[in-house]
Amino acid sequence: MGGVLELVIVMLIIAGVAFAPLGYFIYMYTQKNGEPFGDIEPHGDSESPLLNAVEKVINKVKAKLSA
């Protein structure tokens, strides 16, 4: 019986560690009015040389395919 009790305690500790990030995320989400990481910039609005280069390549491929 002692082995089963030890196993249950160890499993509860492992489950607590595994679900701690989820609990923290839910806590932060409820604290900041639905914004878990505060006021962040939406994706795609920031300028990036890599994104600009990829966009140029995509536009060239589209032009080649449409012609």
BAFIMI-858697 format. One record per residue: x, y negated, z negated of N, C-alpha, C in turn; residue number from 0; residue in one letter. Coordinates in steps of 0.001 Angstrom, whole numbers, plus 524288, in hexadecimal, padded with zeros to 5 digits. Atoms other than C-alpha are relative to their C-alpha. Last residue first. Layout:
# BAFIMI-858697
SITE     n.u     n.v     n.w    ca.u    ca.v    ca.w     c.u     c.v     c.w   seq   type
SITE       X       Y       Z       X       Y       Z       X       Y       Z   NUM      a
...
# end
This chain:
# BAFIMI-858697
SITE     n.u     n.v     n.w    ca.u    ca.v    ca.w     c.u     c.v     c.w   seq   type
SITE   7FE8E   8019A   7FAA2   80931   774C8   90834   80046   80494   803A5    66      a
SITE   8047F   80270   7FD6F   8018A   7784D   8FBD2   8013D   7FE94   805A6    65      s
SITE   80438   7FC3A   7FF44   80BAB   7820D   8F711   7FB69   7FDA7   802ED    64      l
SITE   7FE50   7FC06   7FC40   8173A   778F4   8F928   7FB93   803D4   80129    63      k
SITE   7FFB4   80282   7FADF   81042   76D95   8F267   80187   803EC   80430    62      a
SITE   8055C   800D7   7FE32   80C7D   7763A   8E6E2   7FFF7   7FD89   80573    61      k
SITE   8020A   7FAE7   7FE87   81A91   77AD4   8E5A9   7FA66   7FF7D   80208    60      v
SITE   7FD7B   7FE79   7FB15   81F63   76CC9   8E5E1   7FDED   80539   801EC    59      k
SITE   8024F   80328   7FBCB   81556   768E1   8DB80   80268   80151   8054C    58      n
SITE   80552   7FE0D   7FF13   8197A   77426   8D2D0   7FD73   7FCFC   8046F    57      i
SITE   7FF8B   7FAF3   7FD5E   827D5   7706F   8D437   7FA9A   80224   8014E    56      v
SITE   7FE3A   80103   7FAA6   824E9   76236   8D0E0   8005D   80512   8031D    55      k
SITE   8046B   80236   7FD28   81CF5   7664D   8C4FB   80172   7FEE6   805AE    54      e
SITE   80389   7FBAC   7FED0   82811   76F04   8C05B   7FB4E   7FE0A   8031A    53      v
SITE   7FD81   7FCCA   7FBFA   8318F   763A8   8C15B   7FC77   80484   8019A    52      a
SITE   8001C   802F7   7FB1A   8286C   75A90   8B9E1   80255   8032C   80476    51      n
SITE   80558   7FFE2   7FE05   8263A   764C7   8AF58   7FF8C   7FD12   80523    50      l
SITE   8011D   7FAB4   7FE40   834EE   76692   8ADD5   7FA82   80061   80246    49      l
SITE   7FD69   7FF16   7FAF1   83772   757FE   8AD48   7FEE2   80573   8022B    48      p
SITE   7FBC2   7FC4C   8008C   82D3D   756AE   8A293   8027D   800C1   80559    47      s
SITE   7FCA0   7FFAD   7FB65   82348   74C0F   8A05A   8047A   803C0   7FEED    46      e
SITE   7FAAC   801D7   800C4   8194A   74EA3   895B5   8031E   800B6   8050C    45      s
SITE   7FFC3   805AB   7FFD2   80AD3   74F5C   8989B   8058C   7FDE9   7FF84    44      d
SITE   80023   80207   7FABA   80A82   75DBA   89C5B   80061   7FA1A   80057    43      g
SITE   7FC74   7FDA8   7FC34   806FD   76306   88F14   7FF5C   7FD6F   8054C    42      h
SITE   8021B   7FB98   7FCFE   7FFFD   759D0   885DD   803F9   80207   803FF    41      p
SITE   80105   8017A   7FA9B   80846   7515D   87CCD   7FDE0   804C3   802F2    40      e
SITE   7FBE6   7FE9F   7FC4A   80735   754D2   86E78   7FE52   7FE82   8057D    39      i
SITE   80134   80280   7FB04   7FF72   74E93   86383   8047C   80114   803C7    38      d
SITE   80039   805B0   7FFE0   800D3   757F2   85827   7FEA4   7FDFB   80565    37      g
SITE   7FAB1   80207   80026   8052E   765FE   8591D   80010   7FA17   80067    36      f
SITE   7FC8F   7FD24   8038E   7F889   76CEA   855B7   8057A   7FDC4   7FF96    35      p
SITE   7FB05   80076   7FD44   7EFA8   76286   85B97   80434   8028F   7FC9B    34      e
SITE   7FFE5   7FCDE   7FB44   7E1D2   7662C   85791   804ED   7FF78   80335    33      g
SITE   80490   800DF   7FCB0   7E00D   75B39   84DDE   80058   802EA   8052D    32      n
SITE   7FF14   8045D   7FC74   7EDCF   75BEA   8481B   7FBAA   7FF60   80403    31      k
SITE   7FE42   804C4   802A5   7EBAC   76420   83BE5   80034   7FB4D   803A7    30      q
SITE   8045D   80266   802C5   7E364   76EE5   84217   8018F   7FADB   7FD72    29      t
SITE   8041A   8015F   7FC4A   7ED90   7724A   84C42   7FB80   7FD3F   7FD3E    28      y
SITE   7FE6C   804CE   7FD5B   7F896   771D3   84237   7FBCA   7FE2A   803C7    27      m
SITE   7FFC1   8043D   803D6   7F1A7   77BCA   8398C   80161   7FAD9   802A8    26      y
SITE   8056E   80160   80130   7EE34   7847E   84520   7FFD7   7FB7C   7FC23    25      i
SITE   80229   8028E   7FB5D   7FC6B   78442   849A7   7FA5F   7FE43   7FEFD    24      f
SITE   7FDC1   8053E   7FFC4   8014C   7873E   83BE1   7FDCB   7FCF8   804A0    23      y
SITE   8026E   8032A   8041A   7F7F3   792B5   83AAB   80208   7FA76   80007    22      g
SITE   80560   80107   7FE54   7FC73   79815   847BD   7FD33   7FCA0   7FBF9    21      l
SITE   80006   80410   7FBE9   80AAE   7968A   843C9   7FA8E   7FEAC   801F1    20      p
SITE   7FED9   80534   80210   80811   79DD4   836E9   80034   7FBD0   80445    19      a
SITE   8043B   803A4   7FEE5   80197   7A96B   83DA4   800E4   7FA89   7FDD0    18      f
SITE   80161   7FFF6   7FA7C   80D9B   7B217   83ECA   7FBDC   7FBDF   80146    17      a
SITE   7FBCB   80280   7FD03   81319   7AE7A   83170   7FE82   7FF9D   805C0    16      v
SITE   7FFC8   80584   8018B   80638   7B18E   82ABB   80422   7FD07   80303    15      g
SITE   80467   802A3   7FD7E   804BD   7BE2B   8326C   7FFFC   7FA31   7FEA5    14      a
SITE   7FECD   8006F   7FA6D   81269   7C291   82E5C   7FBA4   7FD19   802D8    13      i
SITE   7FBD0   803E3   7FF79   80F73   7BF93   8200A   80150   7FF2A   805C2    12      i
SITE   8024D   80520   800F1   80278   7C6C3   820DB   8040B   7FBA7   8008A    11      l
SITE   80311   8016C   7FB60   80925   7D279   8272A   7FD6C   7FAAA   7FF52    10      m
SITE   7FC52   8016F   7FBDF   81351   7D2DE   81C48   7FD0F   7FE4E   804E5     9      v
SITE   7FD9D   80503   8017A   8089D   7D298   811EC   803C7   7FE2E   80437     8      i
SITE   803F1   8040F   7FF67   800E8   7DD56   818B2   8024A   7FAA7   7FEC4     7      v
SITE   800C8   800CB   7FA6B   80D0E   7E5D7   81A11   7FC04   7FBA9   80105     6      l
SITE   7FB76   802EB   7FE14   81061   7E41E   80BAF   7FF6A   7FEC0   805CD     5      e
SITE   80076   80551   8020C   8029C   7E83A   807F9   8048D   7FC9A   801D9     4      l
SITE   8041F   8029E   7FD04   8035D   7F41A   810D6   7FF70   7FA5C   7FE41     3      v
SITE   7FE08   80105   7FABF   8105E   7F84E   80B1F   7FC10   7FD0C   80354     2      g
SITE   7FC87   80482   80041   80B57   7F6E8   7FD24   8021F   7FE8A   80558     1      g
SITE   8033A   804AE   80000   80000   80000   80000   8035D   7FB1F   80000     0      m
# end
